[in-house]
Amino acid sequence: MPGTSRAARRRNGRAEARRRYVLEALERPRTQAELRDALGMSNSGILHLLRRMERDGLVQPAERVAWTRIWERTVTSTTDARR
């Protein structure tokens, strides 16, 4: 990619890997804490990732139990992930 540094490409590659993992993990609804622990991310890091994925129409909050938010894939993301 012209004009893109090696570090930026490496960072983007890891971001794509995290997004793929989240989509695969959300084969069933999971809590933010489950995803955070599986990816070894901070609370704010996983929340930012989930919010970006929500903005892109890939995931959505399924329900909230007390302070715990449960996330799920959107219907369209399952077909997009298989392409």
C-alpha positions as CSV (number, residue, x, y, z in Angstrom):
1,M,0.0,0.0,0.0
2,P,1.7,3.2,-1.1
3,G,1.9,5.9,1.6
4,T,1.1,3.5,4.4
5,S,3.8,2.7,6.9
6,R,4.8,-0.8,7.8
7,A,3.6,-0.2,11.4
8,A,0.2,1.0,10.3
9,R,-0.3,-2.0,8.1
10,R,0.7,-4.3,11.0
11,R,-1.7,-2.5,13.3
12,N,-4.6,-2.7,10.7
13,G,-3.9,-6.5,10.3
14,R,-4.3,-7.0,14.0
15,A,-7.5,-5.0,14.1
16,E,-8.9,-7.2,11.3
17,A,-7.9,-10.3,13.2
18,R,-9.7,-9.0,16.3
19,R,-12.9,-8.2,14.3
20,R,-12.9,-11.7,12.7
21,Y,-12.4,-13.3,16.2
22,V,-15.3,-11.3,17.6
23,L,-17.6,-12.3,14.7
24,E,-16.7,-16.0,15.2
25,A,-17.0,-15.8,19.0
26,L,-20.5,-14.2,18.6
27,E,-21.9,-17.4,17.1
28,R,-23.8,-17.2,20.4
29,P,-24.3,-14.0,22.4
30,R,-21.5,-13.2,24.7
31,T,-20.7,-10.6,27.3
32,Q,-18.2,-7.8,26.8
33,A,-16.1,-9.3,29.6
34,E,-16.0,-12.7,27.8
35,L,-14.7,-11.1,24.6
36,R,-12.3,-8.8,26.5
37,D,-10.7,-11.7,28.4
38,A,-10.5,-13.9,25.2
39,L,-8.7,-11.1,23.3
40,G,-6.6,-9.9,26.2
41,M,-7.9,-6.3,25.7
42,S,-8.8,-3.6,28.2
43,N,-12.4,-2.7,29.0
44,S,-12.2,0.5,27.0
45,G,-10.4,-1.2,24.1
46,I,-13.1,-3.9,23.7
47,L,-15.9,-1.4,24.1
48,H,-14.4,0.8,21.3
49,L,-14.0,-2.3,19.1
50,L,-17.6,-3.3,19.7
51,R,-18.9,0.2,19.1
52,R,-17.0,0.5,15.8
53,M,-18.4,-2.9,14.8
54,E,-21.9,-1.8,15.8
55,R,-21.5,1.4,13.7
56,D,-20.5,-0.9,10.8
57,G,-23.6,-3.0,11.3
58,L,-21.8,-6.2,12.3
59,V,-22.8,-6.5,16.0
60,Q,-25.5,-5.2,18.2
61,P,-26.2,-5.2,22.0
62,A,-28.7,-8.0,22.6
63,E,-29.7,-7.3,26.1
64,R,-28.5,-5.8,29.4
65,V,-28.5,-7.7,32.7
66,A,-27.8,-5.3,35.5
67,W,-24.5,-3.7,34.4
68,T,-23.6,-6.4,32.0
69,R,-24.2,-5.9,28.3
70,I,-24.6,-8.9,26.1
71,W,-23.6,-8.6,22.4
72,E,-24.6,-10.6,19.3
73,R,-24.0,-10.6,15.6
74,T,-26.5,-8.8,13.4
75,V,-28.3,-11.0,10.9
76,T,-26.5,-9.4,7.9
77,S,-23.1,-9.9,9.5
78,T,-23.4,-13.7,9.4
79,T,-23.7,-13.6,5.6
80,D,-21.0,-10.9,5.3
81,A,-18.6,-12.9,7.4
82,R,-18.9,-16.0,5.1
83,R,-18.0,-14.0,1.9
